[in-house]
Amino acid sequence: MATMADVARRAGVSVATVSHVLNDTRPVLPHTRQAVLDAVEELGYTPNALARSLVTSRTRSIGLAVSAVSNPYFTEILQGAEAAALEHGYSLLIADPHDDPEHERKVVQLLHERRVEGMIVAPSAQPRELLAYLGRHRVPAVFLDRLVDAPGSGDGGPHFDQVCAESTEPTARLVTHLAGLGHRRIALVAGRPGLSTTAERITGYRQGLEASGLPYDERILVHGDSESAGAERATAALLSLGSRPTALVTANNAMTIGALRALRDRGLSVPDDIALCCFDDFAWADLFSPRLTAIAQPSRDIGARAVQVLLDRLAEPDRAPRTERLPCAFVHRTSCGCPDGPEQVAPTIGSKDSERSQKGSPS
């Protein structure tokens, strides 16, 4: 295996010069730099990342803490983040906080001890310890998917940027679509209380009802806790009501699976017995019978943007924090009760790559 000394001999320079070229620690004349790079290529030299980090005090690594990495939504976010990180010469260290506040702080601390240069975190519903740790250690961080109440601190602490998809208007779009098909009792299986995505989708649900001239009935808004088993129980509760809903909106892909299981167990057919629309599209949504009408989030773009926003923060530590909300798409299929036909995809309202400085709570 070639060493740095071998590269130096082939290029006719000192080992120090090779180090400066590879680590970008000092300006080097263009022809000298090229000679070193040619020698690296010819010899197949692979730099020692650990040694480089000791020289530069940089690991060129990013910590990514997201729960349920088996969830297709987060898997696609991970793919987008990894591609963007590699494009900029960074690697990802990944940990699963399991949506548990105590475990969340532990995995963030573990990533920090691995000397990642910054972190991308999908916070739990109770992120107090997470915020305290990041603030105490001044860790550059971007919050992903779920927003926190205070993206920055007023006492000179770190700024927290945030990247997510629009949630409110797309959820309202599902409700108004179902109302337009004649449904008057439209239920929502919402996510885990305390998450910003849950609150925003509930807001969108209520806005959709209001826009459609329908009353809000708290009995048909249930929580599936963002997981399949919880949604199955919540849907069963809805179906036990004396006046059960005729249409159902599920607030993420895992809960869609749970709701479908509850409907199947009771011998109910979609959309003949109950219409269904879901927030979160996934690769096999059009393979279900009927095919699922859904809101599709730009998952890969969210992951890629989170990496870019974090790199921007590393380059400009003192700039104002920002929240970026990416628009979703309405994917019109047949589970809503519409006739079968070619799949239609329409953008929902939202500012693509919207960016704004944050001084208070995200709206």
N, C-alpha and C positions, 0 to 999 in steps of 0.2 A: 504494500500500500504506500502510495506516494506521501511524502511529508512536505511541510512548508519549506524545509531546507532544500528539498529536491526542486521545488518550484523556483526558489531563489536562484539556484545554480543554473537551471534551464533558461531563466529570464535574464541572467547576468546582473542581478540586483541583490540587495541585502534582504535578510529575513524580515527586518523591520519594515522595509518597503512593501514586501508582499503582505504583511499584516495590515499596513495602512490602506492598501488597495482593497483587500477583502473585507475589512471592517469599516472602511470609509471614515477613518479617524484623522486623516491629514490629506491636504491636497497633493496630488501626484501628477507629474507631467503626462499629458495624454499618450505619448508614444511609450512611456514607461508603463503606464497602466495597461495598455494594450498588450505589451510584451508579457506582463504578469498573467493577464487573462488567457493569452494564447498558451502559456506554459501550463496553466491550470487545466485547460481543455486537453492538451496533448497528453498530460500525465494522468488525467482522470482523478485529480486531487479533490477530495471532499473535505471541506473545512470542519473542524471540531466545534460543534455548536456550544458545548459547555465551555471550552477554552475561549471561544469568541465572547461569550457573555461575561467572562471574567475580565476580559480586556476592555469591553465597551460598556459594561454595567447594564447591558440590555439583553433580554432573552428573545426578543421578537416573537413573543407568544401572547395569546389572548385567552383569558378564562371565559368559558361559556357555561353558565349554570341555568339549565332549563329542566322542568319537571316532565316526566312521562316522555322520555326520548323515543319511546316506541310509538307515540302518537304521530300519525302521518303529518299533522300540521307542524309539530315541532321538528319532525324529521326533515321536512322540506326547508324549514328555517335554518336548520343546521347545515344543510347542503349549500344554501345560499351564502351563509356566513363563512363556511370553509372555503368556497371558491373565491370569495372576495379577499379573505385573509391570505390565501396562497398567492393570489395575484399581487399582493403587496409584500410578499416575503415573510408572512407571519404564519405561525402554526396555532392550532386551537387545542386547549386542554379542556375537556368536557366533564361536567359533574351533574348529577341529578339530585336536586334538593327535595324531591318527593312532595313538594307543596307543604312541607312541614317547617314552620319558622325556626325551630331549634336546629334541625338538620341543615336548613338553608344557611344559617350562620356558620356552621361547621364546614360545609363544603366551600363556602366563600373564603373562609380563613385558610383552608387547605390550598386553594388555588393561589391565594395571596402569598403563602409560604413558598410556593413554587416559583415565585418572582415573576408572575405574569405582568405585563406592562399595563394592562387594563382589563376590565371585565364587562361582559354582557350578561345581564341577569333578567330572567322572567320572575319577578318577585311573587312571593306568596301573598295570601290575603292578610297576613299580619307581619309586615316587613320591618317592624320597629327595630329588632336586633340587627337585621341586615343593614338598615340605614345607619344605625349607631356605629357598626363596625367599619363600614365604608367611610363614614365621616371622620371617625377617630384616626384612621390610618391614611386618610386622604387618597383613597384609591380612585383613579379615573374609572368611571362606570357609565354604562348606557343601560337603561331599563327597556326591556323588550316586551311587546305585546300588552302587558299589564302596566298601567301607569300608577305612579305614587302621587300622593297629595302635594308633596313639596319637592320639586325637582332640584332645588338648590337650597343652600342655607344662608341665613342673613348674617352669620357670624364669621364670615371668611372661610367657611368650610368648602368642601368640594362641590362642584356643580354636577348635577345628574341630567344627562340628556335622555331623551325617550323616543322610541320608534314603535309605532303600532299601526294597525289598520283602522279605518273608520268602522264604528260599530253601531252608532245610533241610527243614522239614516238608512243603512242597509236593512236593519231589523224592521224599521217602519215600512220599508218597501215590501217585505214579505207579508206583513199584516195587511197592507192596503191591497196587495194582489189577491189575497184570500178573500178579503171583504168584497172586492170587485167581482168575485165569482159567486157571491151571494151568501157567504158565511157570516153569521152573526155572533156565534160563540167560538171565539178563537183563543185557544189556550197557549201559554208559553211555559216551556220547561227551561228554566233559567239555570245559570251556573252557580258556583260556590259564592255565598255571600261574602262581601269584603273585597272581591276582585273588581277592578275598574271595568273589565269587560262585562261582568255580570250587571253592574249598575247601568252601564251605557246601553246594553241591549234591552234591559227593562225599560229604560227611558224611551228607546226607539219603539218598543212594543206599545207603550202607552200613547206615544205620539201617533203611531199608526192607527190605533183605535179611535183617537180623537179626530184625526183627519177623515176617518171613514164614518164618523157620526155614531160610533158604537160606545156603549158604556163600559167602564172598567169594572171588572168583577174580581176581587182579590182571591176568590176561591179557585179560579182557573189560572192563576199564576203560581207555579210550584217550582221548587228548587231541586235539580238533579245533581247538584254538587259537582258539576263538570265531569262526571264519570258515568260509565254505562250502567253500573248497578244502581246508582242513585237515581238515574233517569228512568230506569225500569220501574222502581218503586213509586216514583213521582207520577209517572204515566198511569200506573195501576190505580193510584188514588184519584186521578182525574176521571178515569173510566168508571169509578164506583159512585160518582155523583149522580144524584137523581136526574139532573139535566146536564148530561155530559157534553163536552165541546164537539163541534162538528169539524173543527180544523185544529191543527197543532203546529206550533213553531218550536223547534229545538235549537238550543243556543250554542251547541258545538257538535263536532262529528261523533265523539264518543257517546254523547247523550242521544244522538240520533239512533245509534245502534241499540241502546237500551230501550228507547221508546218503541222501536220496531219489534223488539222481542216481546214487550208487554202487549202490543197489539196482536201479534201472532198468537200468543198464549191464550188470548180471549177470542180467537177466531175472527178478528176484525180485518177487513181488507182495506188497503190504501189504493186509490182514494175513494173507493165506493162507499165504505162505511165512515171513514174519517180522512180528510185531506192532510197532507204533511208537507211542510217546507222546513229547511234546515239552514242554520248558519254554519259554514264550513263545507266546502266541496272537497271531495277526495277522489282519487284516481278511479275507483270502481263505482262511483255514484251513478253512472249511466248504465251500469250492468244490473242494478236492482230492477225488479219488476213490481211496481212501475219505477221508471227512472226518476231520480230525486231532484226536485227543484231546490236550488241552493244558492247561498251567497258564497262566492269564491274569494278567499283572501289571497293577496299576492305574497305567499309565504316566503318564497325564495328571495324576492325583492326586499322583504322585511329583514331577513337575515343579512343580506348584502349591505343594506343601508345602515344597519346597526354597526357593522364593522367600519364602514366609512365614517360614520358620525364619531365613533370612538377614536379613529385615527386622526380626525380633525381635532378632537379634544386633546389628544397627546401632542399635536403640533401647536395648538393654541390653548394652553391650560386656563387662561384667564378670560376667554370669551364667554359671552352670555349663554346660558343653557338654552336648549331648544327642544321642542317636541315636533316630530314629523309624523303625520298621519297619512297613510297611503290609501288610495281608493280601492274599493272592492268591485266585484262584478256580479250581476244578477244572472244566474244560469237557469234558463226556463226549460224545464222538462215536463214530466207528467204526473208526479206524485201530488201535485196541487189540484188535480182534477181536470187540467186542460187536455185537449185532444193530442194524441201522439203526432209527432212531426219532427222536422229537423231541429236539433238543439239550437237554442238562441241564447246568445251571451250579450248582455247590455251593461254598460258601466253604471254604477250608482253615483249619486252626488258626492263629491269630495274633491279636494284640491290635491292633485297628484304631486307627490314630493313636497307637500305643504311644509312650510318651515316658519316657526315663529319663536321669538325670545320668550322665556318663561320667567315670571317673577312671583307667580302664585300658583294656585291649583289649576290643572288642566281642565278645560271646559268639556 
